Amino acid sequence: MEQKFSKLTGEDKAIMIFAYTVLALFMVAIIFPVIYIILASFIDPVTLQNNGLTFDFSKWTLTAYERVMSNAQIWVGFKNAMIYSVLFTIISVVVTLLAAYPMSRPDFKGKGLFNTIFVITMFFGGGLIPTYLLISDLGMLDTIWAILIPGAFSVWNMIIARTYYMGIPGDMQEAAEIDGASEMVYFFQILLPLCAPIIATIAMWQFVGMWNSYFDAMIYLNDAAKQPLQLVLRSILIQNQPEPGMVSDMQSTAARAQLAELLKYATIIISSIPLMILYPFFQKYFDNGIMAGAVKG
């Protein structure tokens, strides 16, 4: 690395130093709040409010995690969020890959028309009220399908998958056809195994998107037993209304407010654990997957 840097011109060195400095500032801006939230979730709420962060471990407590973990609604939301995210990811990846394949074929008639229609939907939508009326007319209100179906197809992901398909040599399909492979055999047994990077990338994007989503559930779901974790977090983080069982034993209003503040940090950490567990397994696919559309569009 030092040898490469020494070979650069003075102007290139200045640009590199500036770029790394900006990158370091971004890292600090991202890492510092994360560290603060992790530490704050363990500190006694009175100490945190009066003195801020402290490394006096006698002032640390697991109260917030105990109350969050013992709350039934948190676990119901956690289970629903996991179910919705997994099912949504499967549906979205399947639909996206199937739609991208014909769009990648040069002999597909009408490709230009479909491409135009897809791109239009990226910039123009029907709006909240027409969408709500459509979901209602289809009988999907207060059902899991109102969460899974409307956003399952992403035009952007389809374009990325299409570009990845186009990067695979056409000679491979010709060889498969000579060997007697049908279109279905080529797609499922030859093409898809080569697309692990883009499949993993799209799957991770969709999983994270659904895991962090709360708006559709807030609009279409009324039953508390069907609500995902994000709605529970919203009531704690934004509306400052933790579940009654979490603070029911606190007598004073000030004590409840202090505990509610501590619960915010604990719920943020708990809700982020699945993503932190999944990310390392998908990291190795990201470089190839994200760079799929960088050269050939």
Phi and psi in degrees as GROMACS dihedral restraints (atoms count N, CA, C in turn):
[ dihedral_restraints ]
;  ai    aj    ak    al  type     phi  dphi    fc
    3     4     5     6     1   -66.1    20    10
    4     5     6     7     1   -37.4    20    10
    6     7     8     9     1   -65.2    20    10
    7     8     9    10     1   -42.0    20    10
    9    10    11    12     1   -63.1    20    10
   10    11    12    13     1   -41.6    20    10
   12    13    14    15     1   -65.9    20    10
   13    14    15    16     1   -37.2    20    10
   15    16    17    18     1   -68.7    20    10
   16    17    18    19     1   -22.5    20    10
   18    19    20    21     1   -82.7    20    10
   19    20    21    22     1   -11.5    20    10
   21    22    23    24     1   -74.3    20    10
   22    23    24    25     1   154.4    20    10
   24    25    26    27     1   -73.7    20    10
   25    26    27    28     1   166.5    20    10
   27    28    29    30     1   -59.5    20    10
   28    29    30    31     1   -39.5    20    10
   30    31    32    33     1   -65.5    20    10
   31    32    33    34     1   -42.2    20    10
   33    34    35    36     1   -65.9    20    10
   34    35    36    37     1   -38.2    20    10
   36    37    38    39     1   -61.6    20    10
   37    38    39    40     1   -42.5    20    10
   39    40    41    42     1   -62.4    20    10
   40    41    42    43     1   -41.8    20    10
   42    43    44    45     1   -64.8    20    10
   43    44    45    46     1   -42.7    20    10
   45    46    47    48     1   -63.5    20    10
   46    47    48    49     1   -44.6    20    10
   48    49    50    51     1   -61.8    20    10
   49    50    51    52     1   -43.0    20    10
   51    52    53    54     1   -62.8    20    10
   52    53    54    55     1   -42.8    20    10
   54    55    56    57     1   -64.0    20    10
   55    56    57    58     1   -44.5    20    10
   57    58    59    60     1   -68.1    20    10
   58    59    60    61     1   -33.4    20    10
   60    61    62    63     1   -64.9    20    10
   61    62    63    64     1   -45.6    20    10
   63    64    65    66     1   -62.5    20    10
   64    65    66    67     1   -41.8    20    10
   66    67    68    69     1   -61.8    20    10
   67    68    69    70     1   -41.5    20    10
   69    70    71    72     1   -63.9    20    10
   70    71    72    73     1   -38.9    20    10
   72    73    74    75     1   -65.3    20    10
   73    74    75    76     1   -40.3    20    10
   75    76    77    78     1   -62.1    20    10
   76    77    78    79     1   -41.6    20    10
   78    79    80    81     1   -62.2    20    10
   79    80    81    82     1   -43.1    20    10
   81    82    83    84     1   -63.4    20    10
   82    83    84    85     1   -42.4    20    10
   84    85    86    87     1   -63.4    20    10
   85    86    87    88     1   -28.2    20    10
   87    88    89    90     1   -88.3    20    10
   88    89    90    91     1   -43.7    20    10
   90    91    92    93     1   -73.6    20    10
   91    92    93    94     1   -39.4    20    10
   93    94    95    96     1   -59.1    20    10
   94    95    96    97     1   -48.8    20    10
   96    97    98    99     1   -61.3    20    10
   97    98    99   100     1   -35.3    20    10
   99   100   101   102     1   -63.8    20    10
  100   101   102   103     1   -45.7    20    10
  102   103   104   105     1   -62.4    20    10
  103   104   105   106     1   -40.4    20    10
  105   106   107   108     1   -61.7    20    10
  106   107   108   109     1   -45.3    20    10
  108   109   110   111     1   -63.8    20    10
  109   110   111   112     1   -42.4    20    10
  111   112   113   114     1   -62.4    20    10
  112   113   114   115     1   -47.3    20    10
  114   115   116   117     1   -66.9    20    10
  115   116   117   118     1   -41.3    20    10
  117   118   119   120     1   -65.3    20    10
  118   119   120   121     1   -27.4    20    10
  120   121   122   123     1   -69.9    20    10
  121   122   123   124     1   -15.0    20    10
  123   124   125   126     1  -104.0    20    10
  124   125   126   127     1   -10.9    20    10
  126   127   128   129     1   -90.2    20    10
  127   128   129   130     1   142.4    20    10
  129   130   131   132     1   -54.6    20    10
  130   131   132   133     1   133.0    20    10
  132   133   134   135     1   -59.1    20    10
  133   134   135   136     1   -34.8    20    10
  135   136   137   138     1   -67.2    20    10
  136   137   138   139     1   -44.3    20    10
  138   139   140   141     1   -63.8    20    10
  139   140   141   142     1   -41.9    20    10
  141   142   143   144     1   -63.3    20    10
  142   143   144   145     1   -39.3    20    10
  144   145   146   147     1   -73.2    20    10
  145   146   147   148     1   -36.3    20    10
  147   148   149   150     1   -88.2    20    10
  148   149   150   151     1   -39.7    20    10
  150   151   152   153     1  -118.0    20    10
  151   152   153   154     1   -10.0    20    10
  153   154   155   156     1    79.4    20    10
  154   155   156   157     1  -154.9    20    10
  156   157   158   159     1   -67.2    20    10
  157   158   159   160     1   144.1    20    10
  159   160   161   162     1  -147.0    20    10
  160   161   162   163     1   148.5    20    10
  162   163   164   165     1  -104.4    20    10
  163   164   165   166     1    18.5    20    10
  165   166   167   168     1   -80.6    20    10
  166   167   168   169     1   101.3    20    10
  168   169   170   171     1   -65.4    20    10
  169   170   171   172     1   -14.8    20    10
  171   172   173   174     1   -69.9    20    10
  172   173   174   175     1   -17.8    20    10
  174   175   176   177     1   -95.0    20    10
  175   176   177   178     1     1.8    20    10
  177   178   179   180     1   -88.8    20    10
  178   179   180   181     1   154.3    20    10
  180   181   182   183     1  -152.9    20    10
  181   182   183   184     1   154.6    20    10
  183   184   185   186     1  -104.8    20    10
  184   185   186   187     1    16.5    20    10
  186   187   188   189     1   -57.2    20    10
  187   188   189   190     1   -45.5    20    10
  189   190   191   192     1   -61.9    20    10
  190   191   192   193     1   -45.5    20    10
  192   193   194   195     1   -66.4    20    10
  193   194   195   196     1   -37.9    20    10
  195   196   197   198     1   -63.3    20    10
  196   197   198   199     1   -41.3    20    10
  198   199   200   201     1   -72.5    20    10
  199   200   201   202     1   -38.0    20    10
  201   202   203   204     1   -67.6    20    10
  202   203   204   205     1   -45.1    20    10
  204   205   206   207     1   -69.3    20    10
  205   206   207   208     1   -24.9    20    10
  207   208   209   210     1   -90.2    20    10
  208   209   210   211     1    -2.9    20    10
  210   211   212   213     1   -86.8    20    10
  211   212   213   214     1   125.7    20    10
  213   214   215   216     1   -65.4    20    10
  214   215   216   217     1   -39.8    20    10
  216   217   218   219     1   -65.6    20    10
  217   218   219   220     1   -32.6    20    10
  219   220   221   222     1   -61.1    20    10
  220   221   222   223     1   -44.6    20    10
  222   223   224   225     1   -70.6    20    10
  223   224   225   226     1   -35.9    20    10
  225   226   227   228     1   -62.7    20    10
  226   227   228   229     1   -46.1    20    10
  228   229   230   231     1   -64.1    20    10
  229   230   231   232     1   -38.9    20    10
  231   232   233   234     1   -62.9    20    10
  232   233   234   235     1   -44.4    20    10
  234   235   236   237     1   -63.9    20    10
  235   236   237   238     1   -45.0    20    10
  237   238   239   240     1   -63.3    20    10
  238   239   240   241     1   -42.5    20    10
  240   241   242   243     1   -62.4    20    10
  241   242   243   244     1   -39.7    20    10
  243   244   245   246     1   -66.8    20    10
  244   245   246   247     1   -43.6    20    10
  246   247   248   249     1   -63.3    20    10
  247   248   249   250     1   -47.7    20    10
  249   250   251   252     1   -61.6    20    10
  250   251   252   253     1   -43.6    20    10
  252   253   254   255     1   -65.9    20    10
  253   254   255   256     1   -43.0    20    10
  255   256   257   258     1   -67.0    20    10
  256   257   258   259     1   -48.6    20    10
  258   259   260   261     1   -64.8    20    10
  259   260   261   262     1   -42.0    20    10
  261   262   263   264     1   -62.6    20    10
  262   263   264   265     1   -40.2    20    10
  264   265   266   267     1   -63.9    20    10
  265   266   267   268     1   -44.6    20    10
  267   268   269   270     1   -62.1    20    10
  268   269   270   271     1   -49.8    20    10
  270   271   272   273     1   -61.5    20    10
  271   272   273   274     1   -45.6    20    10
  273   274   275   276     1   -64.8    20    10
  274   275   276   277     1   -43.9    20    10
  276   277   278   279     1   -64.6    20    10
  277   278   279   280     1   -43.3    20    10
  279   280   281   282     1   -62.4    20    10
  280   281   282   283     1   -48.7    20    10
  282   283   284   285     1   -64.0    20    10
  283   284   285   286     1   -42.5    20    10
  285   286   287   288     1   -64.1    20    10
  286   287   288   289     1   -45.8    20    10
  288   289   290   291     1   -66.0    20    10
  289   290   291   292     1   -39.7    20    10
  291   292   293   294     1   -68.3    20    10
  292   293   294   295     1   -37.1    20    10
  294   295   296   297     1   -73.5    20    10
  295   296   297   298     1   -32.7    20    10
  297   298   299   300     1   -73.2    20    10
  298   299   300   301     1   -29.3    20    10
  300   301   302   303     1   -62.2    20    10
  301   302   303   304     1   -54.6    20    10
  303   304   305   306     1   -63.2    20    10
  304   305   306   307     1   -29.9    20    10
  306   307   308   309     1   -70.4    20    10
  307   308   309   310     1   -16.8    20    10
  309   310   311   312     1   -90.7    20    10
  310   311   312   313     1   -10.6    20    10
  312   313   314   315     1   -85.5    20    10
  313   314   315   316     1   126.7    20    10
  315   316   317   318     1   -68.2    20    10
  316   317   318   319     1   -21.1    20    10
  318   319   320   321     1   -94.3    20    10
  319   320   321   322     1    10.2    20    10
  321   322   323   324     1   -81.6    20    10
  322   323   324   325     1   113.7    20    10
  324   325   326   327     1   -74.6    20    10
  325   326   327   328     1   137.3    20    10
  327   328   329   330     1    85.9    20    10
  328   329   330   331     1     9.3    20    10
  330   331   332   333     1   -60.9    20    10
  331   332   333   334     1   -39.8    20    10
  333   334   335   336     1   -62.8    20    10
  334   335   336   337     1   -40.8    20    10
  336   337   338   339     1   -64.4    20    10
  337   338   339   340     1   -48.1    20    10
  339   340   341   342     1   -63.7    20    10
  340   341   342   343     1   -38.6    20    10
  342   343   344   345     1   -62.6    20    10
  343   344   345   346     1   -40.2    20    10
  345   346   347   348     1   -64.4    20    10
  346   347   348   349     1   -43.2    20    10
  348   349   350   351     1   -62.3    20    10
  349   350   351   352     1   -43.4    20    10
  351   352   353   354     1   -62.0    20    10
  352   353   354   355     1   -44.8    20    10
  354   355   356   357     1   -66.0    20    10
  355   356   357   358     1   -37.5    20    10
  357   358   359   360     1   -58.8    20    10
  358   359   360   361     1   -40.2    20    10
  360   361   362   363     1   -67.9    20    10
  361   362   363   364     1   -18.0    20    10
  363   364   365   366     1   -71.5    20    10
  364   365   366   367     1   -26.9    20    10
  366   367   368   369     1  -109.2    20    10
  367   368   369   370     1   -20.2    20    10
  369   370   371   372     1  -130.0    20    10
  370   371   372   373     1   133.5    20    10
  372   373   374   375     1  -127.8    20    10
  373   374   375   376     1   167.9    20    10
  375   376   377   378     1   -75.7    20    10
  376   377   378   379     1   -18.6    20    10
  378   379   380   381     1    97.3    20    10
  379   380   381   382     1   167.0    20    10
  381   382   383   384     1   -67.4    20    10
  382   383   384   385     1   -47.2    20    10
  384   385   386   387     1   -66.2    20    10
  385   386   387   388     1   -48.9    20    10
  387   388   389   390     1   -59.9    20    10
  388   389   390   391     1   -38.0    20    10
  390   391   392   393     1   -65.4    20    10
  391   392   393   394     1   -41.9    20    10
  393   394   395   396     1   -62.1    20    10
  394   395   396   397     1   -43.2    20    10
  396   397   398   399     1   -64.1    20    10
  397   398   399   400     1   -37.8    20    10
  399   400   401   402     1   -65.3    20    10
  400   401   402   403     1   -45.9    20    10
  402   403   404   405     1   -60.4    20    10
  403   404   405   406     1   -39.5    20    10
  405   406   407   408     1   -66.2    20    10
  406   407   408   409     1   -44.8    20    10
  408   409   410   411     1   -65.0    20    10
  409   410   411   412     1   -29.9    20    10
  411   412   413   414     1   -81.3    20    10
  412   413   414   415     1    -1.9    20    10
  414   415   416   417     1    72.8    20    10
  415   416   417   418     1    26.3    20    10
  417   418   419   420     1  -102.7    20    10
  418   419   420   421     1     1.6    20    10
  420   421   422   423     1   -61.8    20    10
  421   422   423   424     1   139.6    20    10
  423   424   425   426     1    59.1    20    10
  424   425   426   427     1    32.1    20    10
  426   427   428   429     1  -128.6    20    10
  427   428   429   430     1   163.8    20    10
  429   430   431   432     1   -65.1    20    10
  430   431   432   433     1   -26.7    20    10
  432   433   434   435     1   -69.4    20    10
  433   434   435   436     1   -25.4    20    10
  435   436   437   438     1   -66.8    20    10
  436   437   438   439     1   -22.0    20    10
  438   439   440   441     1   -90.9    20    10
  439   440   441   442     1   -35.9    20    10
  441   442   443   444     1   -88.4    20    10
  442   443   444   445     1   -39.6    20    10
  444   445   446   447     1   -80.1    20    10
  445   446   447   448     1   -50.2    20    10
  447   448   449   450     1   -56.0    20    10
  448   449   450   451     1   -39.4    20    10
  450   451   452   453     1  -104.5    20    10
  451   452   453   454     1    16.7    20    10
  453   454   455   456     1   -67.3    20    10
  454   455   456   457     1   -32.9    20    10
  456   457   458   459     1   -99.8    20    10
  457   458   459   460     1   121.3    20    10
  459   460   461   462     1  -111.5    20    10
  460   461   462   463     1   119.5    20    10
  462   463   464   465     1   -63.3    20    10
  463   464   465   466     1   -39.4    20    10
  465   466   467   468     1   -60.9    20    10
  466   467   468   469     1   -46.4    20    10
  468   469   470   471     1   -64.0    20    10
  469   470   471   472     1   -35.5    20    10
  471   472   473   474     1   -63.7    20    10
  472   473   474   475     1   -41.0    20    10
  474   475   476   477     1   -64.8    20    10
  475   476   477   478     1   -41.4    20    10
  477   478   479   480     1   -63.1    20    10
  478   479   480   481     1   -45.3    20    10
  480   481   482   483     1   -65.5    20    10
  481   482   483   484     1   -40.4    20    10
  483   484   485   486     1   -60.3    20    10
  484   485   486   487     1   -43.8    20    10
  486   487   488   489     1   -64.1    20    10
  487   488   489   490     1   -36.8    20    10
  489   490   491   492     1   -65.9    20    10
  490   491   492   493     1   -43.1    20    10
  492   493   494   495     1   -57.1    20    10
  493   494   495   496     1   -43.7    20    10
  495   496   497   498     1   -66.5    20    10
  496   497   498   499     1   -20.6    20    10
  498   499   500   501     1   -81.0    20    10
  499   500   501   502     1    -9.2    20    10
  501   502   503   504     1   -86.1    20    10
  502   503   504   505     1   129.2    20    10
  504   505   506   507     1   -55.1    20    10
  505   506   507   508     1   135.4    20    10
  507   508   509   510     1   -67.9    20    10
  508   509   510   511     1   -20.0    20    10
  510   511   512   513     1   -61.1    20    10
  511   512   513   514     1   -26.6    20    10
  513   514   515   516     1   -65.8    20    10
  514   515   516   517     1   -41.8    20    10
  516   517   518   519     1   -68.9    20    10
  517   518   519   520     1   -38.2    20    10
  519   520   521   522     1   -62.4    20    10
  520   521   522   523     1   -40.3    20    10
  522   523   524   525     1   -65.0    20    10
  523   524   525   526     1   -38.8    20    10
  525   526   527   528     1   -65.7    20    10
  526   527   528   529     1   -40.0    20    10
  528   529   530   531     1   -65.6    20    10
  529   530   531   532     1   -37.6    20    10
  531   532   533   534     1   -63.5    20    10
  532   533   534   535     1   -35.6    20    10
  534   535   536   537     1   -79.5    20    10
  535   536   537   538     1     0.2    20    10
  537   538   539   540     1    91.7    20    10
  538   539   540   541     1    12.5    20    10
  540   541   542   543     1   -76.4    20    10
  541   542   543   544     1   135.5    20    10
  543   544   545   546     1   -80.2    20    10
  544   545   546   547     1   174.8    20    10
  546   547   548   549     1   -60.7    20    10
  547   548   549   550     1   -40.9    20    10
  549   550   551   552     1   -67.0    20    10
  550   551   552   553     1   -42.8    20    10
  552   553   554   555     1   -62.9    20    10
  553   554   555   556     1   -43.6    20    10
  555   556   557   558     1   -61.7    20    10
  556   557   558   559     1   -43.9    20    10
  558   559   560   561     1   -67.2    20    10
  559   560   561   562     1   -49.3    20    10
  561   562   563   564     1   -83.7    20    10
  562   563   564   565     1   -32.7    20    10
  564   565   566   567     1  -102.2    20    10
  565   566   567   568     1   -19.3    20    10
  567   568   569   570     1  -114.9    20    10
  568   569   570   571     1   -50.2    20    10
  570   571   572   573     1   -73.1    20    10
  571   572   573   574     1   -51.1    20    10
  573   574   575   576     1   -59.9    20    10
  574   575   576   577     1   -41.5    20    10
  576   577   578   579     1   -59.3    20    10
  577   578   579   580     1   -25.2    20    10
  579   580   581   582     1   -81.9    20    10
  580   581   582   583     1    -9.1    20    10
  582   583   584   585     1  -104.0    20    10
  583   584   585   586     1    21.4    20    10
  585   586   587   588     1   -55.0    20    10
  586   587   588   589     1   -42.2    20    10
  588   589   590   591     1   -61.3    20    10
  589   590   591   592     1   -45.5    20    10
  591   592   593   594     1   -73.0    20    10
  592   593   594   595     1   -33.0    20    10
  594   595   596   597     1   -64.9    20    10
  595   596   597   598     1   -45.2    20    10
  597   598   599   600     1   -64.1    20    10
  598   599   600   601     1   -40.0    20    10
  600   601   602   603     1   -65.4    20    10
  601   602   603   604     1   -47.6    20    10
  603   604   605   606     1   -64.3    20    10
  604   605   606   607     1   -41.3    20    10
  606   607   608   609     1   -60.4    20    10
  607   608   609   610     1   -42.9    20    10
  609   610   611   612     1   -66.7    20    10
  610   611   612   613     1   -42.8    20    10
  612   613   614   615     1   -58.3    20    10
  613   614   615   616     1   -47.2    20    10
  615   616   617   618     1   -70.1    20    10
  616   617   618   619     1   -38.0    20    10
  618   619   620   621     1   -63.0    20    10
  619   620   621   622     1   -47.4    20    10
  621   622   623   624     1   -63.8    20    10
  622   623   624   625     1   -40.6    20    10
  624   625   626   627     1   -61.2    20    10
  625   626   627   628     1   -44.8    20    10
  627   628   629   630     1   -71.6    20    10
  628   629   630   631     1   -37.6    20    10
  630   631   632   633     1   -61.6    20    10
  631   632   633   634     1   -36.8    20    10
  633   634   635   636     1   -88.9    20    10
  634   635   636   637     1    -6.4    20    10
  636   637   638   639     1   -82.1    20    10
  637   638   639   640     1   139.4    20    10
  639   640   641   642     1  -136.1    20    10
  640   641   642   643     1   -20.1    20    10
  642   643   644   645     1   -64.5    20    10
  643   644   645   646     1   -47.5    20    10
  645   646   647   648     1   -60.8    20    10
  646   647   648   649     1   -41.2    20    10
  648   649   650   651     1   -65.1    20    10
  649   650   651   652     1   -37.0    20    10
  651   652   653   654     1   -66.5    20    10
  652   653   654   655     1   -33.8    20    10
  654   655   656   657     1   -82.3    20    10
  655   656   657   658     1   -42.2    20    10
  657   658   659   660     1  -101.9    20    10
  658   659   660   661     1   -16.4    20    10
  660   661   662   663     1  -108.7    20    10
  661   662   663   664     1   129.8    20    10
  663   664   665   666     1  -109.0    20    10
  664   665   666   667     1   -30.5    20    10
  666   667   668   669     1   -74.5    20    10
  667   668   669   670     1   123.3    20    10
  669   670   671   672     1   -63.2    20    10
  670   671   672   673     1   -27.0    20    10
  672   673   674   675     1   -70.8    20    10
  673   674   675   676     1   -14.5    20    10
  675   676   677   678     1  -104.8    20    10
  676   677   678   679     1    -4.8    20    10
  678   679   680   681     1   -76.1    20    10
  679   680   681   682     1   139.1    20    10
  681   682   683   684     1   -78.6    20    10
  682   683   684   685     1   173.4    20    10
  684   685   686   687     1   -59.3    20    10
  685   686   687   688     1   -31.9    20    10
  687   688   689   690     1   -63.1    20    10
  688   689   690   691     1   -32.8    20    10
  690   691   692   693     1   -70.8    20    10
  691   692   693   694     1   -36.1    20    10
  693   694   695   696     1   -64.9    20    10
  694   695   696   697     1   -43.1    20    10
  696   697   698   699     1   -64.3    20    10
  697   698   699   700     1   -36.3    20    10
  699   700   701   702     1   -61.3    20    10
  700   701   702   703     1   -42.8    20    10
  702   703   704   705     1   -65.8    20    10
  703   704   705   706     1   -29.8    20    10
  705   706   707   708     1   -83.0    20    10
  706   707   708   709     1   -45.1    20    10
  708   709   710   711     1   -83.2    20    10
  709   710   711   712     1   -41.5    20    10
  711   712   713   714     1   -97.4    20    10
  712   713   714   715     1   -50.1    20    10
  714   715   716   717     1   -83.8    20    10
  715   716   717   718     1    -7.0    20    10
  717   718   719   720     1    55.8    20    10
  718   719   720   721     1    42.1    20    10
  720   721   722   723     1  -126.8    20    10
  721   722   723   724     1    83.0    20    10
  723   724   725   726     1   -66.4    20    10
  724   725   726   727     1   160.5    20    10
  726   727   728   729     1   -57.2    20    10
  727   728   729   730     1   140.5    20    10
  729   730   731   732     1   -53.0    20    10
  730   731   732   733     1   -38.0    20    10
  732   733   734   735     1   -66.4    20    10
  733   734   735   736     1   -18.8    20    10
  735   736   737   738     1   -76.0    20    10
  736   737   738   739     1   -29.5    20    10
  738   739   740   741     1  -126.9    20    10
  739   740   741   742     1    14.1    20    10
  741   742   743   744     1   -65.1    20    10
  742   743   744   745     1   -26.9    20    10
  744   745   746   747     1   -88.0    20    10
  745   746   747   748     1    -2.7    20    10
  747   748   749   750     1   -86.1    20    10
  748   749   750   751     1   125.7    20    10
  750   751   752   753     1   -83.3    20    10
  751   752   753   754     1   -45.5    20    10
  753   754   755   756     1   -88.8    20    10
  754   755   756   757     1   152.9    20    10
  756   757   758   759     1   -65.0    20    10
  757   758   759   760     1   -37.6    20    10
  759   760   761   762     1   -64.5    20    10
  760   761   762   763     1   -41.5    20    10
  762   763   764   765     1   -65.4    20    10
  763   764   765   766     1   -38.4    20    10
  765   766   767   768     1   -64.7    20    10
  766   767   768   769     1   -41.1    20    10
  768   769   770   771     1   -65.2    20    10
  769   770   771   772     1   -40.4    20    10
  771   772   773   774     1   -64.9    20    10
  772   773   774   775     1   -44.6    20    10
  774   775   776   777     1   -66.1    20    10
  775   776   777   778     1   -38.2    20    10
  777   778   779   780     1   -61.2    20    10
  778   779   780   781     1   -37.5    20    10
  780   781   782   783     1   -65.8    20    10
  781   782   783   784     1   -40.6    20    10
  783   784   785   786     1   -66.9    20    10
  784   785   786   787     1   -36.6    20    10
  786   787   788   789     1   -64.0    20    10
  787   788   789   790     1   -30.1    20    10
  789   790   791   792     1   -58.4    20    10
  790   791   792   793     1   -47.4    20    10
  792   793   794   795     1   -66.1    20    10
  793   794   795   796     1   -41.3    20    10
  795   796   797   798     1   -65.6    20    10
  796   797   798   799     1   -41.1    20    10
  798   799   800   801     1   -68.9    20    10
  799   800   801   802     1   -33.1    20    10
  801   802   803   804     1   -62.5    20    10
  802   803   804   805     1   -45.4    20    10
  804   805   806   807     1   -63.9    20    10
  805   806   807   808     1   -47.0    20    10
  807   808   809   810     1   -64.1    20    10
  808   809   810   811     1   -40.3    20    10
  810   811   812   813     1   -70.1    20    10
  811   812   813   814     1   -20.2    20    10
  813   814   815   816     1   -90.8    20    10
  814   815   816   817     1   -12.0    20    10
  816   817   818   819     1   -59.6    20    10
  817   818   819   820     1   -47.3    20    10
  819   820   821   822     1   -57.7    20    10
  820   821   822   823     1   -39.0    20    10
  822   823   824   825     1   -69.3    20    10
  823   824   825   826     1   -37.9    20    10
  825   826   827   828     1   -68.3    20    10
  826   827   828   829     1   -29.3    20    10
  828   829   830   831     1   -75.1    20    10
  829   830   831   832     1   -40.9    20    10
  831   832   833   834     1   -74.9    20    10
  832   833   834   835     1   -36.1    20    10
  834   835   836   837     1   -56.0    20    10
  835   836   837   838     1   -46.1    20    10
  837   838   839   840     1   -59.6    20    10
  838   839   840   841     1   -30.4    20    10
  840   841   842   843     1   -72.2    20    10
  841   842   843   844     1   -25.4    20    10
  843   844   845   846     1   -99.1    20    10
  844   845   846   847     1    -9.9    20    10
  846   847   848   849     1   -58.2    20    10
  847   848   849   850     1   -39.8    20    10
  849   850   851   852     1   -66.3    20    10
  850   851   852   853     1   -19.1    20    10
  852   853   854   855     1   -91.4    20    10
  853   854   855   856     1   -14.2    20    10
  855   856   857   858     1   -65.5    20    10
  856   857   858   859     1   -41.1    20    10
  858   859   860   861     1   -58.4    20    10
  859   860   861   862     1   -50.6    20    10
  861   862   863   864     1   -68.2    20    10
  862   863   864   865     1   -39.4    20    10
  864   865   866   867     1   -68.1    20    10
  865   866   867   868     1   -46.9    20    10
  867   868   869   870     1   -70.5    20    10
  868   869   870   871     1   -31.6    20    10
  870   871   872   873     1   -84.3    20    10
  871   872   873   874     1     6.7    20    10
  873   874   875   876     1   -59.6    20    10
  874   875   876   877     1   -37.0    20    10
  876   877   878   879     1  -101.3    20    10
  877   878   879   880     1    15.2    20    10
  879   880   881   882     1   -77.3    20    10
  880   881   882   883     1   -26.0    20    10
  882   883   884   885     1  -110.0    20    10
  883   884   885   886     1   -48.1    20    10
  885   886   887   888     1  -111.0    20    10
  886   887   888   889     1   118.8    20    10
